[in-house]
């Protein structure tokens, strides 16, 4: 039983798959955080444009 356990711990097959999957999770997390921040910046920018257009339309209507 102990020899089988030692063999199991020494076996490195599948290690690359685990490393690549962890790397993909890390890249996905960073991309999600970046895109969320970018989306918030775009939203604020569009709100500023909308506010300015509202002001222009109110001034021209008077």
MARBA-3410 file (N, C-alpha, C, O; in Angstrom, 1 decimal):
62
0.8,-1.2,0.0,0.0,0.0,0.0,0.9,1.3,0.0,0.6,2.2,-0.7 ~ 1.9,1.3,0.8,2.8,2.4,0.9,3.5,2.6,-0.5,3.7,3.8,-0.9 ~ 3.9,1.5,-1.1,4.6,1.6,-2.4,3.7,2.2,-3.5,4.1,3.0,-4.3 ~ 2.4,1.9,-3.4,1.5,2.4,-4.4,1.3,3.9,-4.1,1.1,4.7,-5.1 ~ 1.2,4.3,-2.9,1.1,5.7,-2.5,2.3,6.5,-3.0,2.1,7.6,-3.5
3.5,6.0,-2.8,4.7,6.7,-3.2,4.7,6.8,-4.8,5.1,7.8,-5.3 ~ 4.3,5.7,-5.4,4.2,5.8,-6.9,3.2,6.8,-7.4,3.5,7.5,-8.3 ~ 2.1,6.9,-6.7,1.1,7.9,-7.0,1.6,9.3,-6.8,1.4,10.2,-7.7 ~ 2.4,9.6,-5.8,2.9,10.9,-5.6,4.1,11.2,-6.5,4.3,12.4,-6.9 ~ 4.8,10.2,-7.0,5.9,10.4,-7.9,5.4,10.6,-9.4,6.2,11.1,-10.2
4.2,10.1,-9.6,3.7,10.1,-11.0,3.4,11.6,-11.4,2.6,12.3,-10.7 ~ 4.0,12.0,-12.5,3.8,13.4,-12.9,3.0,13.5,-14.2,2.9,14.6,-14.7 ~ 2.3,12.5,-14.6,1.4,12.6,-15.7,0.2,13.4,-15.3,-0.3,13.3,-14.2 ~ -0.1,14.3,-16.2,-1.3,15.2,-15.9,-0.9,16.5,-15.2,-1.7,17.4,-15.1 ~ 0.4,16.6,-14.8,0.8,17.8,-14.2,0.7,19.0,-15.1,0.3,20.1,-14.7
1.1,18.8,-16.4,1.0,19.9,-17.3,-0.4,20.4,-17.5,-0.7,21.6,-17.7 ~ -1.4,19.5,-17.5,-2.8,19.9,-17.7,-3.2,20.8,-16.5,-3.9,21.8,-16.7 ~ -2.8,20.4,-15.3,-3.2,21.2,-14.1,-2.5,22.6,-14.2,-3.1,23.6,-14.0 ~ -1.2,22.7,-14.6,-0.5,23.9,-14.7,-1.2,24.8,-15.8,-1.4,26.0,-15.6 ~ -1.5,24.2,-17.0,-2.1,25.0,-18.0,-3.5,25.5,-17.6,-3.9,26.6,-17.9
-4.3,24.7,-16.9,-5.6,25.1,-16.5,-5.5,26.2,-15.5,-6.3,27.2,-15.5 ~ -4.6,26.2,-14.6,-4.4,27.3,-13.6,-4.0,28.5,-14.3,-4.4,29.6,-13.9 ~ -3.1,28.4,-15.3,-2.7,29.6,-16.1,-3.9,30.2,-16.8,-4.0,31.4,-16.8 ~ -4.7,29.4,-17.4,-5.9,29.9,-18.1,-6.9,30.6,-17.1,-7.5,31.6,-17.5 ~ -7.0,30.0,-15.9,-7.9,30.6,-14.9,-7.4,32.0,-14.5,-8.1,33.0,-14.4
-6.1,32.1,-14.4,-5.4,33.4,-14.0,-5.6,34.4,-15.1,-6.0,35.5,-14.8 ~ -5.4,34.0,-16.4,-5.5,34.9,-17.5,-7.0,35.4,-17.6,-7.3,36.5,-17.9 ~ -7.9,34.4,-17.4,-9.4,34.8,-17.5,-9.8,35.7,-16.4,-10.6,36.6,-16.7 ~ -9.2,35.6,-15.2,-9.6,36.4,-14.1,-9.1,37.9,-14.4,-9.8,38.8,-14.1 ~ -7.8,38.0,-14.8,-7.2,39.3,-15.1,-8.0,40.0,-16.2,-8.3,41.1,-16.2
-8.4,39.2,-17.3,-9.1,39.8,-18.4,-10.5,40.3,-17.9,-11.0,41.3,-18.4 ~ -11.2,39.5,-17.1,-12.5,39.9,-16.6,-12.4,41.2,-15.7,-13.2,42.1,-15.9 ~ -11.4,41.3,-14.9,-11.2,42.5,-14.1,-10.9,43.7,-14.9,-11.5,44.7,-14.7 ~ -10.1,43.5,-15.9,-9.7,44.6,-16.8,-11.0,45.1,-17.6,-11.2,46.3,-17.8 ~ -11.7,44.1,-18.2,-12.9,44.5,-19.0,-14.0,45.1,-18.2,-14.7,45.9,-18.7
-14.1,44.7,-16.9,-15.1,45.3,-16.1,-14.8,46.8,-15.8,-15.6,47.6,-15.9 ~ -13.5,47.0,-15.5,-13.1,48.4,-15.3,-13.2,49.2,-16.6,-13.6,50.4,-16.5 ~ -12.9,48.7,-17.7,-13.0,49.4,-19.0,-14.5,49.7,-19.3,-14.8,50.8,-19.7 ~ -15.4,48.7,-19.0,-16.8,48.9,-19.2,-17.3,50.1,-18.3,-18.2,50.9,-18.7 ~ -16.9,50.2,-17.1,-17.3,51.2,-16.2,-16.8,52.6,-16.7,-17.6,53.6,-16.6
-15.6,52.6,-17.2,-15.1,53.9,-17.8,-15.9,54.3,-19.0,-16.2,55.5,-19.1 ~ -16.2,53.4,-19.8,-17.0,53.7,-21.0,-18.4,54.2,-20.6,-18.9,55.1,-21.2 ~ -19.0,53.6,-19.6,-20.3,54.0,-19.1,-20.3,55.4,-18.6,-21.2,56.2,-18.9 ~ -19.3,55.7,-17.8,-19.2,57.1,-17.3,-19.0,58.1,-18.4,-19.5,59.2,-18.4 ~ -18.2,57.7,-19.4,-17.9,58.6,-20.5,-19.2,58.9,-21.3,-19.5,60.0,-21.7
-20.0,57.9,-21.5,-21.3,58.0,-22.3,-22.3,58.8,-21.4,-23.1,59.6,-22.0 ~ -22.3,58.7,-20.1,-23.1,59.5,-19.3,-22.8,60.9,-19.4,-23.7,61.8,-19.4 ~ -21.5,61.2,-19.4,-21.0,62.6,-19.5,-21.5,63.2,-20.9,-21.9,64.4,-20.9 ~ -21.4,62.5,-21.9,-21.8,62.9,-23.2,-23.3,63.2,-23.2,-23.8,64.2,-23.7 ~ -24.1,62.3,-22.6,-25.5,62.4,-22.5,-25.9,63.7,-21.7,-26.8,64.4,-22.1
-25.2,64.0,-20.6,-25.5,65.2,-19.8,-25.2,66.4,-20.6,-26.0,67.4,-20.6 ~ -24.1,66.4,-21.4,-23.8,67.6,-22.2,-24.8,67.8,-23.3,-25.2,68.9,-23.6 ~ -25.2,66.7,-23.9,-26.2,66.8,-25.0,-27.6,67.3,-24.4,-28.3,68.1,-25.1 ~ -27.9,66.9,-23.2,-29.1,67.4,-22.6,-29.0,68.9,-22.3,-30.0,69.7,-22.6 ~ -27.9,69.4,-21.9,-27.7,70.8,-21.6,-27.8,71.6,-22.9,-28.4,72.7,-22.9
-27.2,71.1,-24.0,-27.2,71.8,-25.3,-28.6,71.8,-25.8,-29.1,72.9,-26.3 ~ -29.4,70.8,-25.6,-30.8,70.7,-26.1,-31.7,71.7,-25.3,-32.6,72.3,-25.9 ~ -31.4,71.8,-24.0,-32.2,72.7,-23.2,-31.9,74.1,-23.5,-32.8,75.0,-23.5 ~ -30.6,74.5,-23.8,-30.2,75.8,-24.1,-30.8,76.2,-25.5,-31.3,77.3,-25.7 ~ -30.8,75.3,-26.5,-31.3,75.6,-27.8,-32.8,75.7,-27.8,-33.4,76.3,-28.7
-33.5,75.0,-26.9,-34.9,75.0,-26.8,-35.5,76.3,-26.3,-36.6,76.7,-26.6 ~ -34.7,77.0,-25.4,-35.1,78.2,-24.8,-35.0,79.4,-25.8,-35.3,80.5,-25.4
END
